[in-house]
Amino acid sequence: MNRIIINVNNFQKRAAIIEEGRVVEVLTEREDESNIIKNIYKGRVANVLPGMESAFVDIGLEKNSFLFVDDLREFEEKYLNGIVNSGKPIEDLLTVGDKVVVQVLNVPRGTKGARVTTNFTIPGKYLVLMPNSDHIAISKKIKDEDERARLQEIFEEIKPAKMGVIIRTAAQGKSVYHFEKEISYLVKKWEDIEKKIAKAKIGEVLYNDNSIVTTILRDILSNDIDELVVDNEEVYWEIIDYINAFSENNFRTKVKLFDENRDIFDEYNVNKEIQKALDKNVWLDCGGYLVIEKTEALVSIDVNTGKNTGSFNLEKTVLNTNLDAAREIPKQLRLRNLSGIIIIDFIDMKLQEDKDLVLQQLDAELKKDRTKNNIVHFTDLGLVEMTRKRVGRNLSYFYEEECPMCHGKGKIKSVDSIIEDVIKDFKKAAEEKDIKKIKITSSKRVINKIKEIYYDIMTDYLKSRGKELSLSSEEINNITGYDIFLEK
């Protein structure tokens, strides 16, 4: 059964997509910068960088947003004194202090601010309105040529003047009635945005359509979903109202209110799946396993045979493990929302036909992902290189933070390294004239090793200076620091 589970509380809204009994995607909405994709802001140009053909725009966030010259479109003609982007350098289009309206493409990451554009899009269930464009685009997932021709003909008649549309996959088989209704709704949204522009202050949000509930109803709820369960009565009626206005009437029977006095994410094992998805190791059904690690530049996925020793020859065991990995990897990318450049190190295969089978399996599973992705190729080193569009934050952003001990490295100082620092400070303290006693406090591992190897040397060192040594261990074993107390 395919389900959507929605959890609503005062702290956050969360949704889980369950396919064939397994959690494949988790969406989280909190009041922070993780939830600003597609927001439209009124901003001010803070800096222009001719050498990078880009500009920094202040939109009221902690870091200035980043605008590439290629993301400047017809917006300039209407809002920036009639200037049209016709290959001119960015310094001829923007100057510091210019007011500009931008839409967020990517959320801030690390030291980078949000990436923004002036090529606005206002999404609906069946189409995306492009206020600054004047063309019709049809989803590549609509394969039937007759259907593509039908949709093209309809939208050539009903498309608003001087505006463009992207026809979404959900438009297949729908009538002109559905499209006219949605176009009217989206054009009204854009007109409301235009009315706000002149009066808005710098950093003000002119458009926000990032509600998880809206995303679920617009982009995910379909005939493939058997059930939508929500644990909040107010949101339940919000969903019913939306379905009545824009979706098929039979969708109403799929919506259920969960009014039990239990955690809905526990009830459907979502929390358990989230915890498993935060681990870097993923076991495969065949006994092999994946190691998934994210860096600033890319995501690396290593495939290992693990417990899968196989009952066939080596090539069959390797192929079996790689095929299992090719089925699992796309699920993990969706669940963890990993994106950017992704490098997959499958177990080395000698036969080209085996490589082709693995790529076919990987491609088939990736087609289930609603986020745009692309397999580039097998590299000369036998690695599969692919990309996945950045959409929102990855799962770990909402559930983990950097370790204060290792600062994200995944390693802490060794006992010997800590002792080396302790001895340096110990020697300095021993030279203090008015001090009679030195007390060192650290973890059990550090103190025990000092007692075993260094204690006699350190006590002799202090005796010659008329001082005493005291050692004390902490209960916490993973402490990486130490304290030296001086007593007169």
C-alpha positions as CSV (number, residue, x, y, z in Angstrom):
1,M,0.0,0.0,0.0
2,N,1.2,3.5,-0.8
3,R,0.5,6.0,1.9
4,I,1.2,9.6,2.9
5,I,1.5,10.3,6.6
6,I,1.3,13.9,7.9
7,N,2.3,14.8,11.4
8,V,1.5,18.3,12.7
9,N,2.5,19.8,16.1
10,N,3.5,23.3,17.4
11,F,7.1,22.7,16.6
12,Q,7.0,21.4,13.0
13,K,5.0,19.8,10.2
14,R,6.4,16.5,8.8
15,A,5.2,14.2,6.0
16,A,6.4,10.7,5.1
17,I,5.8,9.0,1.8
18,I,5.4,5.3,2.1
19,E,5.6,3.1,-1.0
20,E,4.9,-0.6,-0.7
21,G,5.2,-0.4,3.0
22,R,8.5,1.3,3.1
23,V,9.3,5.0,3.9
24,V,11.0,6.5,0.8
25,E,10.8,10.2,1.5
26,V,10.4,12.5,4.5
27,L,9.5,16.2,4.3
28,T,10.0,18.6,7.2
29,E,8.7,22.1,7.6
30,R,10.2,24.4,10.4
31,E,10.4,28.1,10.8
32,D,14.0,28.6,9.5
33,E,16.0,29.1,6.3
34,S,15.5,25.5,5.3
35,N,12.0,26.4,4.1
36,I,12.5,29.2,1.6
37,I,12.8,27.5,-1.8
38,K,10.5,29.3,-4.3
39,N,9.9,32.2,-1.9
40,I,9.9,35.5,-3.7
41,Y,11.6,38.4,-1.9
42,K,12.1,42.1,-2.5
43,G,15.9,42.7,-2.2
44,R,18.7,45.2,-2.7
45,V,21.9,44.6,-4.6
46,A,24.7,44.6,-2.0
47,N,27.6,43.9,-4.3
48,V,28.3,43.3,-8.0
49,L,31.1,40.9,-9.0
50,P,32.0,41.5,-12.7
51,G,34.7,38.8,-12.7
52,M,32.1,36.2,-11.6
53,E,29.3,37.6,-13.7
54,S,27.1,37.7,-10.6
55,A,25.8,39.8,-7.8
56,F,25.1,39.5,-4.1
57,V,21.5,40.5,-3.1
58,D,20.3,41.3,0.4
59,I,17.0,39.6,0.9
60,G,16.9,39.9,4.7
61,L,18.6,36.5,5.5
62,E,21.7,35.9,7.5
63,K,23.8,35.7,4.3
64,N,23.3,37.7,1.1
65,S,21.9,35.7,-1.8
66,F,23.7,34.9,-5.0
67,L,22.4,36.0,-8.4
68,F,24.1,34.8,-11.6
69,V,23.8,37.0,-14.7
70,D,22.3,34.0,-16.6
71,D,19.4,34.1,-14.1
72,L,18.4,37.6,-15.1
73,R,15.5,37.4,-17.5
74,E,12.7,39.5,-18.9
75,F,12.3,40.9,-15.3
76,E,14.8,43.6,-16.2
77,E,12.7,45.0,-19.0
78,K,9.7,45.6,-16.7
79,Y,11.3,46.4,-13.4
80,L,14.8,47.8,-14.0
81,N,14.3,50.9,-16.2
82,G,13.8,49.1,-19.5
83,I,17.1,47.3,-19.5
84,V,17.0,44.0,-21.3
85,N,19.6,41.2,-20.7
86,S,21.0,40.8,-24.2
87,G,24.5,39.6,-23.4
88,K,25.6,42.7,-21.5
89,P,27.9,42.2,-18.6
90,I,26.3,42.2,-15.2
91,E,27.8,45.6,-14.2
92,D,25.7,47.2,-17.0
93,L,22.6,45.6,-15.7
94,L,22.9,46.0,-11.9
95,T,24.5,48.5,-9.6
96,V,24.9,48.5,-5.8
97,G,21.7,49.7,-4.2
98,D,19.3,48.7,-7.0
99,K,16.1,47.2,-5.8
100,V,15.4,43.8,-7.3
101,V,12.8,41.1,-6.8
102,V,14.2,37.5,-6.8
103,Q,13.0,34.0,-6.2
104,V,15.0,31.4,-4.3
105,L,16.4,28.5,-6.3
106,N,18.6,26.9,-3.6
107,V,18.7,27.3,0.2
108,P,21.9,28.6,1.9
109,R,24.5,25.9,2.4
110,G,27.6,26.1,4.6
111,T,29.2,29.5,3.9
112,K,27.1,30.1,0.8
113,G,24.0,32.2,0.7
114,A,20.8,31.2,-1.2
115,R,20.9,31.1,-5.0
116,V,18.2,33.3,-6.5
117,T,16.8,34.1,-9.9
118,T,14.5,36.6,-11.6
119,N,13.0,34.0,-13.8
120,F,9.9,33.4,-11.6
121,T,7.8,30.3,-11.5
122,I,4.4,29.9,-9.7
123,P,3.6,26.2,-9.5
124,G,0.2,24.5,-9.6
125,K,-1.0,20.9,-9.8
126,Y,-1.3,20.7,-13.5
127,L,1.0,23.5,-14.7
128,V,3.6,26.0,-13.7
129,L,3.0,29.6,-14.6
130,M,6.1,31.6,-15.9
131,P,5.2,35.3,-15.7
132,N,8.4,36.5,-17.4
133,S,8.3,34.0,-20.3
134,D,6.1,33.5,-23.3
135,H,6.5,29.9,-24.3
136,I,4.9,26.5,-23.6
137,A,6.9,23.6,-22.3
138,I,5.6,20.0,-21.8
139,S,7.0,17.6,-19.2
140,K,9.3,15.0,-20.8
141,K,7.5,12.3,-18.7
142,I,4.5,12.7,-21.0
143,K,5.6,10.3,-23.8
144,D,2.4,9.9,-25.9
145,E,2.8,12.2,-28.9
146,D,-1.0,12.5,-29.4
147,E,-1.4,13.7,-25.8
148,R,1.5,16.1,-26.2
149,A,-0.1,17.6,-29.3
150,R,-3.5,17.8,-27.5
151,L,-2.0,19.7,-24.6
152,Q,0.0,22.0,-26.8
153,E,-3.2,22.9,-28.7
154,I,-5.2,23.6,-25.6
155,F,-2.6,25.8,-24.0
156,E,-2.0,27.8,-27.2
157,E,-5.6,28.8,-26.8
158,I,-5.8,29.5,-23.1
159,K,-2.3,30.6,-22.2
160,P,-2.3,34.2,-20.7
161,A,-0.8,36.8,-23.0
162,K,3.0,37.4,-22.5
163,M,3.2,34.6,-20.0
164,G,4.5,31.1,-20.3
165,V,3.5,27.7,-18.9
166,I,5.2,24.4,-18.1
167,I,2.7,21.6,-18.5
168,R,3.2,19.0,-15.7
169,T,2.9,15.3,-15.9
170,A,-0.3,15.4,-13.8
171,A,-2.0,17.2,-16.8
172,Q,-2.2,14.0,-18.8
173,G,-5.8,13.2,-19.7
174,K,-7.2,16.3,-17.9
175,S,-9.7,18.6,-19.6
176,V,-9.5,22.3,-20.5
177,Y,-11.8,22.9,-17.5
178,H,-9.1,21.9,-15.0
179,F,-6.5,24.0,-16.8
180,E,-8.6,27.2,-17.0
181,K,-9.5,27.0,-13.4
182,E,-5.8,26.7,-12.3
183,I,-4.5,29.3,-14.7
184,S,-7.0,31.8,-13.3
185,Y,-5.8,30.9,-9.8
186,L,-2.1,31.2,-10.6
187,V,-2.5,34.5,-12.5
188,K,-4.3,36.0,-9.6
189,K,-1.4,34.9,-7.3
190,W,1.1,36.7,-9.7
191,E,-1.1,39.8,-9.8
192,D,-1.1,39.9,-6.0
193,I,2.7,39.7,-6.0
194,E,3.0,42.6,-8.4
195,K,0.7,44.7,-6.3
196,K,3.0,44.2,-3.3
197,I,6.3,45.0,-5.0
198,A,6.2,48.8,-4.9
199,K,5.2,49.0,-1.2
200,A,7.3,46.1,0.1
201,K,10.4,46.7,2.2
202,I,13.8,45.1,1.6
203,G,13.7,41.5,2.8
204,E,9.9,41.2,2.7
205,V,8.5,37.9,1.4
206,L,6.2,38.6,-1.5
207,Y,5.2,35.0,-2.1
208,N,5.5,31.9,0.0
209,D,4.1,28.6,-1.2
210,N,6.3,26.1,0.8
211,S,3.7,24.6,3.1
212,I,4.2,20.8,3.3
213,V,0.5,20.3,2.9
214,T,0.4,22.3,-0.3
215,T,3.4,20.4,-1.7
216,I,1.8,17.1,-0.8
217,L,-1.5,18.0,-2.4
218,R,0.0,19.7,-5.5
219,D,3.0,17.5,-6.3
220,I,2.5,14.0,-4.7
221,L,-1.2,13.1,-4.1
222,S,-2.2,11.1,-7.1
223,N,-4.1,7.9,-8.1
224,D,-1.0,6.0,-7.1
225,I,-1.6,7.0,-3.4
226,D,-4.0,4.7,-1.6
227,E,-4.3,6.6,1.6
228,L,-3.4,10.0,3.2
229,V,-3.4,10.0,7.0
230,V,-3.1,13.2,9.0
231,D,-3.1,13.7,12.8
232,N,-4.5,17.2,12.9
233,E,-8.2,18.0,12.4
234,E,-7.6,21.6,11.1
235,V,-5.2,20.3,8.5
236,Y,-7.6,17.5,7.6
237,W,-10.3,20.0,6.6
238,E,-7.7,22.1,4.8
239,I,-6.9,19.1,2.7
240,I,-10.5,18.4,2.0
241,D,-11.1,22.0,0.9
242,Y,-8.1,21.8,-1.5
243,I,-9.3,18.6,-3.0
244,N,-12.8,20.0,-3.5
245,A,-11.3,23.0,-5.3
246,F,-8.5,21.4,-7.5
247,S,-8.4,17.6,-7.4
248,E,-10.5,14.6,-8.3
249,N,-13.5,14.1,-6.0
250,N,-12.5,10.5,-5.3
251,F,-9.4,11.7,-3.5
252,R,-11.6,12.7,-0.6
253,T,-12.2,9.1,0.3
254,K,-8.4,8.5,0.6
255,V,-8.0,11.1,3.4
256,K,-8.2,9.8,7.0
257,L,-8.0,11.6,10.3
258,F,-5.7,9.9,12.8
259,D,-7.2,10.8,16.2
260,E,-5.4,8.2,18.3
261,N,-3.5,9.3,21.4
262,R,-0.3,8.0,19.9
263,D,2.6,9.4,17.8
264,I,1.5,8.8,14.2
265,F,5.2,8.5,13.1
266,D,5.7,5.7,15.6
267,E,2.5,4.0,14.6
268,Y,3.7,3.7,11.0
269,N,7.3,3.1,11.9
270,V,8.5,6.3,10.3
271,N,10.7,7.4,13.2
272,K,12.5,4.0,13.1
273,E,13.2,4.5,9.4
274,I,14.5,8.0,10.0
275,Q,17.0,6.8,12.6
276,K,18.2,4.1,10.2
277,A,18.6,6.7,7.4
278,L,21.0,8.7,9.6
279,D,23.5,5.8,9.7
280,K,26.2,5.9,7.1
281,N,26.0,2.1,6.7
282,V,23.0,0.5,4.9
283,W,22.6,-3.3,4.8
284,L,21.3,-4.9,1.6
285,D,18.9,-7.8,1.3
286,C,21.7,-10.0,-0.2
287,G,24.0,-9.4,2.8
288,G,26.1,-6.7,1.2
289,Y,26.1,-3.2,2.4
290,L,26.5,0.5,1.4
291,V,28.6,3.1,3.0
292,I,27.1,6.6,2.3
293,E,29.2,9.7,3.1
294,K,28.4,13.3,2.3
295,T,31.1,15.9,1.9
296,E,30.9,19.6,0.9
297,A,31.6,18.8,-2.7
298,L,29.8,15.5,-3.3
299,V,28.2,12.4,-2.0
300,S,30.2,9.1,-2.1
301,I,28.5,5.7,-2.0
302,D,30.7,2.6,-1.6
303,V,29.2,-0.9,-2.4
304,N,30.6,-3.9,-0.4
305,T,29.9,-7.6,-0.5
306,G,29.8,-7.8,3.3
307,K,28.1,-11.1,4.3
308,N,27.3,-12.0,0.8
309,T,29.9,-14.7,0.0
310,G,27.6,-16.1,-2.6
311,S,26.8,-19.7,-3.7
312,F,27.8,-19.0,-7.3
313,N,31.1,-17.9,-8.8
314,L,32.7,-14.6,-8.0
315,E,31.2,-12.7,-11.0
316,K,27.7,-13.8,-10.1
317,T,28.1,-12.8,-6.4
318,V,29.5,-9.3,-7.5
319,L,26.7,-8.8,-10.0
320,N,24.0,-9.9,-7.5
321,T,25.4,-7.4,-4.9
322,N,25.7,-4.5,-7.4
323,L,22.1,-5.1,-8.7
324,D,20.8,-5.1,-5.1
325,A,22.8,-1.8,-4.5
326,A,21.4,-0.3,-7.7
327,R,17.8,-0.9,-6.3
328,E,18.6,0.5,-2.9
329,I,20.7,3.6,-3.7
330,P,17.9,5.6,-5.4
331,K,15.7,4.9,-2.3
332,Q,18.4,6.2,0.0
333,L,18.9,9.3,-2.1
334,R,15.2,10.1,-1.8
335,L,14.9,9.3,1.9
336,R,18.1,11.2,2.8
337,N,17.4,13.9,0.2
338,L,21.0,13.7,-1.0
339,S,21.9,15.8,-4.0
340,G,24.6,17.4,-6.2
341,I,27.4,15.3,-7.6
342,I,27.0,11.6,-6.5
343,I,29.8,9.1,-7.0
344,I,28.9,5.4,-6.7
345,D,31.8,2.9,-6.3
346,F,30.2,-0.4,-7.4
347,I,32.2,-3.6,-6.9
348,D,34.4,-4.0,-9.9
349,M,32.8,-5.9,-12.8
350,K,34.8,-7.4,-15.6
351,L,32.0,-7.9,-18.1
352,Q,30.5,-5.0,-20.0
353,E,27.1,-6.7,-20.0
354,D,27.1,-6.8,-16.2
355,K,27.8,-3.1,-16.1
356,D,25.0,-2.5,-18.5
357,L,22.6,-4.5,-16.3
358,V,23.5,-2.5,-13.2
359,L,23.1,0.8,-15.0
360,Q,19.7,-0.3,-16.3
361,Q,18.6,-1.2,-12.8
362,L,19.8,2.0,-11.4
363,D,18.1,4.1,-14.1
364,A,14.8,2.2,-13.6
365,E,14.8,3.0,-9.9
366,L,15.8,6.6,-10.4
367,K,12.8,7.2,-12.6
368,K,10.6,6.8,-9.5
369,D,12.3,9.9,-8.0
370,R,10.3,13.1,-8.6
371,T,13.5,15.1,-8.2
372,K,15.4,15.6,-11.4
373,N,18.5,13.3,-11.7
374,N,20.9,12.1,-14.4
375,I,23.4,9.3,-14.7
376,V,26.5,10.6,-16.4
377,H,28.6,7.5,-17.1
378,F,31.0,4.9,-15.7
379,T,34.3,6.7,-15.3
380,D,37.6,5.3,-16.4
381,L,38.1,4.2,-12.8
382,G,34.9,2.1,-12.8
383,L,32.9,4.7,-10.8
384,V,29.3,5.7,-11.7
385,E,28.9,9.5,-11.7
386,M,25.4,10.9,-11.4
387,T,23.7,14.1,-10.4
388,R,20.6,14.9,-8.5
389,K,19.0,18.4,-8.3
390,R,19.3,20.2,-5.0
391,V,15.8,20.6,-3.5
392,G,15.7,21.7,0.2
393,R,17.8,20.3,3.0
394,N,19.0,16.8,3.4
395,L,17.4,14.7,6.1
396,S,20.4,14.9,8.6
397,Y,20.0,18.7,8.7
398,F,16.8,18.3,10.7
399,Y,18.0,15.6,13.1
400,E,21.8,16.0,13.6
401,E,24.3,18.8,14.3
402,E,28.1,19.0,14.1
403,C,29.9,17.2,17.0
404,P,31.5,19.9,19.2
405,M,34.5,17.5,19.9
406,C,35.5,16.6,16.4
407,H,33.9,19.5,14.5
408,G,32.5,17.3,11.8
409,K,35.7,15.3,11.1
410,G,34.3,12.1,12.6
411,K,37.5,11.7,14.7
412,I,38.6,13.0,18.1
413,K,42.1,13.5,19.6
414,S,43.9,10.3,20.5
415,V,44.8,9.6,24.2
416,D,48.5,10.0,23.4
417,S,47.8,13.4,21.7
418,I,45.8,14.6,24.8
419,I,48.6,13.4,27.1
420,E,51.1,15.3,25.1
421,D,49.1,18.5,25.6
422,V,48.7,17.7,29.3
423,I,52.4,17.3,29.8
424,K,53.2,20.6,28.1
425,D,50.8,22.5,30.4
426,F,51.9,20.4,33.4
427,K,55.5,21.6,32.9
428,K,54.5,25.2,32.7
429,A,52.4,24.8,35.9
430,A,55.3,23.2,37.7
431,E,57.4,26.3,37.3
432,E,54.8,28.4,39.2
433,K,56.6,29.5,42.4
434,D,53.6,29.8,44.8
435,I,52.0,26.5,43.8
436,K,52.2,23.5,46.1
437,K,49.9,21.0,44.4
438,I,48.8,20.3,40.8
439,K,45.6,18.4,40.1
440,I,44.9,17.0,36.6
441,T,41.4,15.9,35.6
442,S,40.5,14.1,32.4
443,S,38.8,11.0,31.1
444,K,39.4,7.6,32.6
445,R,41.4,6.5,29.5
446,V,43.7,9.5,29.7
447,I,44.2,9.3,33.5
448,N,44.8,5.5,33.4
449,K,47.5,5.8,30.8
450,I,49.2,8.6,32.7
451,K,49.2,6.4,35.8
452,E,50.6,3.4,33.9
453,I,53.4,5.2,32.0
454,Y,54.0,8.8,33.1
455,Y,53.0,9.0,36.8
456,D,56.4,8.2,38.3
457,I,58.2,10.6,35.9
458,M,55.7,13.4,36.7
459,T,55.8,13.0,40.5
460,D,59.7,12.9,40.5
461,Y,59.6,16.1,38.4
462,L,57.4,17.8,41.0
463,K,59.3,16.5,44.1
464,S,62.5,18.2,42.9
465,R,60.4,21.4,42.9
466,G,58.7,20.8,46.2
467,K,55.2,20.1,44.7
468,E,52.6,17.3,44.7
469,L,50.6,15.7,41.9
470,S,46.9,14.6,42.1
471,L,45.0,12.8,39.3
472,S,41.2,12.6,39.0
473,S,39.2,10.8,36.3
474,E,35.7,11.7,34.9
475,E,32.9,9.2,34.5
476,I,32.4,10.2,30.8
477,N,34.8,8.1,28.7
478,N,34.7,10.1,25.5
479,I,35.8,13.4,26.9
480,T,38.7,14.7,24.9
481,G,39.7,17.6,27.1
482,Y,41.4,18.0,30.4
483,D,41.7,20.5,33.3
484,I,44.8,21.4,35.4
485,F,44.0,22.9,38.8
486,L,46.7,24.7,40.8
487,E,46.6,24.8,44.6
488,K,48.7,27.0,46.9
